[in-house]
């Protein structure tokens, strides 16, 4: 009974959050028009208004100078517009690198951009193959040709998948972990929907990760490579939380399970 109540309450709150976000996004005339224009020309299915609003507010509140987006789409328009406003309002010159793995989708994304963004120097949409990689004992994928820049913020909504020997898709994103592991520069991240990636980041960045269950978004606070836990630390922490429970001594002696 209690579980049903909580589920119903969560669904109600998600609906209200989405309705409020839609009103606010559509109340921003330029952002509304840009999203509608992109939607008329792009094959992308898009995200929720709650995602758009959260991403827009994050860029506006934190003023990142270098942004990496894993997965081009509607969010590209949101980030680019927020960076443009930050420069106009605060003099913060931002730059967005948006990564895309599919050639036809890459071309369509560029073609679908609203005219004011087509030649915007703040925006760079990069076509790159993906590759398998490891993050500790996790195996995932990342873009192979990410431009080298001092990224302040990463939005994770890709890559889509990559084939592995068992022909099962890999969806754990290793781009953010690779960036952090190679740089002293503090970097933060938002992860859209990808629960597996969120779980991985929660273990690799203890105390720096939180999950918004209503918006289904993961947040990694500003981290450096000093915050990245190695495999030994991850296992030790899990063991300390008693994820592996010790059977009674008598059971161990008899070998009965």
Secondary structure, 3 states (H helix, E strand, C coil): CHHHHHHHHHHHHHHHHHHHHHHHHHCCHHHHHHHHHHHHHCCCCCCCHHHHHHHHHHHHHHCCCEEEEECCCHHHHHHHHHHHHHHHHHCCCCEEEEEECCHHHHHHHHHHCCHHHHCCCCEEEEECCEEEEEECCEEEEEECCCCCCCCCEEEECCCCCCCCCCCCCCCCECHHHHHHHHCCCCEEEEEECCHHHHHHHHHHCCCCEEEECCCCEEEEEEECHHHCCCHHHHHHHHHHCCCCCCCCHHHHHHCCC
